[in-house]
Amino acid sequence: MSFGHQGFPGPGGSFDSSSPDWGAMADRTAARNRRRRLLMIGGGVAATAIVASVVTFGLVNGGNAEGGERALPSPDALPSEPQQPEPSFSEVKPPPPPDPREFIANAEKDTAPLSATTLFPDERMTMSSRSYAKGATDSVTNCATVASARLAPALTENGCDQVIRATYARDGVAVTVGIAIFGTEAQAAKAKEDAAGNIQSLAGEGVPVFCRATACRLTANSVGRYAYFTVSGYTSGEAVTTADTQARQAGKDVADYTFNSIVNRGEAQASQAATAQAG
């Protein structure tokens, strides 16, 4: 006895004697699965697009999640660098360095030792390539005694305190320089302006008498409280002419050396004063 395929009873309790269409059911199931896959794929693509758009939107808008324009922090809101200590300087200005001219302009400040040795320290004087040997030196407080009759009034009337002389010689030419020392710069300048005649030449220490009863080259100048005068000529007694260059050059060399010596005196005293200030 053979049995056909028997179905399960239906809701009414009766049996459906017809057989199900298995092929149609399989087709419907496959169609549902395909639709489900398509929906899942479509949903994933849409989600990816939404995320990408959100990220892009965030980048464009500087990461503002609300989509508004992002405001940069104001300078006051930025973190500040730590304060660096400011260098401090004393408001008290140091005194200016002493002026060397002040020390040779007035006897009250010009207190360094003063003698032929301090004013004429070198046994040989060299200017450029010209070298002169030092001869005799002397110092007098009666200024008129070492000046000609025409020069003496310019010294005494302006208050000359002392005259220090030195002689230098080279190749038959000798020069005596006399430094007349006054109390102030104004007195020395006035003595130079009033000067006429000459300082008397000083012989000795290997230098014969010169510039007596003959024409010689004369100069006069002043610096600070010092007026200085030169007389230059030939030790042979020969007269110095207006065209002469040898005696003229010797007189200029000794005058320049004397000027430098007086200026150096001022600079040395100024340097000592500056050292004392610093201490």
C-alpha positions as CSV (number, residue, x, y, z in Angstrom):
1,M,0.0,0.0,0.0
2,S,1.5,3.2,-0.9
3,F,0.9,6.6,0.7
4,G,1.1,10.0,-1.0
5,H,2.7,13.0,0.7
6,Q,0.4,14.0,3.6
7,G,0.3,17.7,4.7
8,F,-0.1,19.0,8.1
9,P,-3.5,19.9,9.3
10,G,-4.6,23.5,8.7
11,P,-5.9,26.0,11.2
12,G,-9.4,24.4,10.9
13,G,-8.1,21.0,11.7
14,S,-8.6,19.6,8.3
15,F,-5.8,18.4,6.2
16,D,-4.7,19.9,2.9
17,S,-4.4,17.1,0.5
18,S,-2.5,19.2,-2.1
19,S,1.4,19.1,-2.3
20,P,3.4,22.5,-1.8
21,D,5.2,24.1,-4.8
22,W,8.8,23.7,-3.6
23,G,10.4,25.4,-6.6
24,A,8.3,28.6,-6.2
25,M,9.1,28.7,-2.5
26,A,12.8,28.4,-3.3
27,D,12.6,31.2,-5.8
28,R,10.8,33.4,-3.4
29,T,13.4,32.8,-0.7
30,A,16.3,33.5,-3.1
31,A,14.6,36.7,-4.1
32,R,14.2,37.8,-0.5
33,N,17.8,37.1,0.2
34,R,19.0,39.1,-2.8
35,R,16.8,42.1,-1.7
36,R,18.3,41.9,1.8
37,R,21.8,41.8,0.5
38,L,21.1,44.8,-1.8
39,L,19.6,46.8,1.1
40,M,22.6,46.0,3.3
41,I,25.1,47.0,0.6
42,G,23.1,50.2,-0.1
43,G,22.9,51.0,3.6
44,G,26.7,50.6,4.0
45,V,27.5,52.8,1.0
46,A,25.1,55.5,2.3
47,A,26.6,55.3,5.8
48,T,30.1,55.6,4.3
49,A,29.1,58.6,2.3
50,I,27.5,60.2,5.4
51,V,30.7,59.6,7.4
52,A,32.9,60.9,4.6
53,S,30.8,64.0,4.2
54,V,30.9,64.7,8.0
55,V,34.7,64.3,8.0
56,T,35.0,66.6,5.0
57,F,32.7,69.1,6.5
58,G,34.6,69.0,9.7
59,L,37.9,69.6,7.9
60,V,36.5,72.5,5.9
61,N,35.0,74.0,9.0
62,G,38.1,73.6,11.1
63,G,36.7,70.7,13.1
64,N,33.5,72.5,14.3
65,A,31.1,69.8,14.9
66,E,28.1,72.1,14.6
67,G,29.1,73.3,11.2
68,G,29.6,76.9,12.2
69,E,32.7,78.9,11.3
70,R,35.5,78.3,13.8
71,A,36.8,81.4,15.5
72,L,40.6,81.6,16.3
73,P,41.5,82.4,19.8
74,S,42.2,86.1,20.5
75,P,45.9,87.0,21.3
76,D,44.8,87.5,24.9
77,A,43.6,83.9,25.1
78,L,46.9,82.4,23.7
79,P,49.4,81.1,26.2
80,S,52.0,83.7,26.9
81,E,55.7,83.0,27.1
82,P,57.2,83.3,30.6
83,Q,58.4,86.8,31.5
84,Q,62.1,87.2,31.0
85,P,63.9,89.4,33.6
86,E,64.8,92.8,32.2
87,P,68.4,93.9,32.5
88,S,68.8,96.6,35.1
89,F,71.2,99.5,34.7
90,S,72.3,102.0,37.2
91,E,70.7,105.4,36.6
92,V,73.8,107.0,38.0
93,K,76.0,107.9,35.1
94,P,79.8,107.5,35.6
95,P,81.7,110.7,35.6
96,P,83.4,111.5,32.2
97,P,87.1,110.7,31.9
98,P,89.3,113.6,33.0
99,D,90.4,116.0,30.2
100,P,94.3,116.0,30.0
101,R,94.1,119.7,29.0
102,E,92.6,120.6,32.4
103,F,95.7,119.3,34.2
104,I,98.1,121.5,32.2
105,A,95.9,124.6,32.1
106,N,96.1,125.5,35.8
107,A,98.7,125.2,38.5
108,E,96.1,124.0,41.0
109,K,95.6,120.8,39.1
110,D,99.0,120.5,37.5
111,T,100.7,119.0,40.6
112,A,103.0,116.4,39.1
113,P,106.8,116.9,39.7
114,L,108.1,119.6,37.4
115,S,111.8,119.9,36.4
116,A,114.2,119.6,33.5
117,T,114.2,115.8,34.0
118,T,110.4,115.4,33.8
119,L,110.1,117.8,30.8
120,F,113.2,116.6,28.9
121,P,113.6,113.0,30.0
122,D,115.4,111.6,26.8
123,E,119.1,111.8,26.4
124,R,118.5,111.7,22.7
125,M,115.5,113.2,20.9
126,T,114.4,111.7,17.6
127,M,111.9,113.2,15.3
128,S,111.2,111.2,12.1
129,S,114.7,110.0,11.2
130,R,116.5,113.0,12.8
131,S,118.2,112.4,16.1
132,Y,119.5,115.1,18.4
133,A,121.8,114.7,21.5
134,K,120.7,116.5,24.7
135,G,123.2,119.0,26.0
136,A,122.9,121.2,29.1
137,T,119.7,121.9,31.1
138,D,118.9,124.4,33.8
139,S,116.0,126.0,35.7
140,V,115.5,129.5,37.1
141,T,112.7,131.3,38.9
142,N,113.9,134.8,37.8
143,C,112.5,134.4,34.3
144,A,114.0,137.7,33.0
145,T,117.6,136.5,33.6
146,V,117.4,133.9,30.8
147,A,115.5,136.1,28.3
148,S,116.7,138.8,26.0
149,A,115.8,142.4,26.9
150,R,112.9,142.3,24.5
151,L,111.4,139.0,25.7
152,A,111.9,139.6,29.4
153,P,108.9,142.0,29.8
154,A,106.5,139.5,28.2
155,L,107.5,136.9,30.8
156,T,107.6,139.0,34.0
157,E,104.5,141.1,33.3
158,N,102.4,138.0,32.7
159,G,103.5,136.3,36.0
160,C,106.2,133.9,34.8
161,D,107.1,131.6,37.8
162,Q,109.9,129.6,36.3
163,V,111.9,128.9,33.1
164,I,113.3,125.5,32.4
165,R,115.8,125.2,29.5
166,A,117.4,122.4,27.5
167,T,119.7,122.3,24.5
168,Y,119.8,119.7,21.7
169,A,122.4,119.5,18.9
170,R,122.9,117.7,15.6
171,D,125.3,118.1,12.7
172,G,126.7,121.5,13.8
173,V,123.2,122.9,14.5
174,A,122.1,123.5,18.1
175,V,118.7,124.5,19.6
176,T,117.9,125.8,23.0
177,V,114.2,125.6,24.2
178,G,113.0,127.6,27.2
179,I,109.7,126.6,28.8
180,A,108.2,129.5,30.7
181,I,105.7,128.3,33.3
182,F,102.7,130.4,34.5
183,G,99.9,130.0,36.9
184,T,97.1,129.8,34.2
185,E,96.6,129.1,30.5
186,A,95.5,132.7,29.9
187,Q,98.8,134.1,31.3
188,A,100.9,131.8,29.0
189,A,98.8,132.6,25.9
190,K,99.2,136.4,26.7
191,A,103.0,136.0,27.1
192,K,103.3,134.3,23.7
193,E,101.3,137.1,22.1
194,D,103.5,139.7,23.7
195,A,106.7,138.0,23.0
196,A,109.6,139.6,21.1
197,G,113.2,138.8,21.1
198,N,114.5,135.4,22.2
199,I,115.3,133.0,25.0
200,Q,119.0,133.0,25.6
201,S,120.9,130.0,24.2
202,L,122.4,127.5,26.7
203,A,125.8,126.1,26.0
204,G,127.6,123.2,27.8
205,E,127.7,119.4,27.8
206,G,129.6,119.3,24.6
207,V,127.7,122.2,22.9
208,P,129.8,125.4,22.4
209,V,128.3,128.9,22.7
210,F,126.0,129.7,19.8
211,C,123.5,132.3,18.7
212,R,125.3,135.2,20.4
213,A,125.8,138.3,18.3
214,T,124.6,136.5,15.2
215,A,121.3,135.9,13.4
216,C,119.4,132.8,14.5
217,R,116.0,131.2,14.0
218,L,113.3,132.0,16.7
219,T,109.9,130.5,17.5
220,A,107.3,131.1,20.2
221,N,104.2,129.0,21.1
222,S,102.1,128.0,24.1
223,V,100.0,125.0,25.4
224,G,98.2,125.0,28.6
225,R,100.0,127.2,31.2
226,Y,103.3,126.7,29.4
227,A,104.8,129.2,26.9
228,Y,107.9,127.8,25.1
229,F,110.5,129.6,23.0
230,T,113.3,128.2,20.8
231,V,116.5,129.7,19.4
232,S,118.4,127.6,16.8
233,G,121.6,128.3,14.9
234,Y,125.0,127.0,13.9
235,T,127.7,126.2,16.5
236,S,130.2,127.6,14.1
237,G,128.7,131.1,14.6
238,E,127.5,131.2,11.1
239,A,124.4,133.4,10.6
240,V,121.1,131.8,9.8
241,T,119.6,133.2,6.6
242,T,116.0,133.4,5.5
243,A,116.7,130.7,2.9
244,D,118.2,128.3,5.5
245,T,116.4,125.0,6.0
246,Q,118.7,123.1,8.4
247,A,118.4,125.4,11.4
248,R,114.7,126.0,10.7
249,Q,114.0,122.2,10.7
250,A,116.0,121.7,13.9
251,G,114.0,124.5,15.7
252,K,110.7,122.9,14.5
253,D,111.8,119.4,15.7
254,V,112.7,120.7,19.2
255,A,109.5,122.7,19.4
256,D,107.3,119.7,18.4
257,Y,109.1,117.5,20.9
258,T,108.5,120.1,23.7
259,F,104.8,120.3,22.8
260,N,104.5,116.5,23.0
261,S,106.3,116.5,26.3
262,I,103.9,119.0,27.8
263,V,100.8,117.2,26.4
264,N,102.1,113.8,27.7
265,R,102.4,115.4,31.2
266,G,98.7,116.3,31.0
267,E,97.7,112.8,29.8
268,A,99.7,111.1,32.5
269,Q,97.9,113.1,35.2
270,A,94.5,112.5,33.7
271,S,95.2,108.8,33.6
272,Q,96.1,108.7,37.2
273,A,92.9,110.7,38.1
274,A,90.8,108.2,36.1
275,T,92.4,105.3,37.9
276,A,91.6,106.9,41.3
277,Q,88.0,107.5,40.2
278,A,87.6,103.8,39.2
279,G,89.0,102.7,42.5
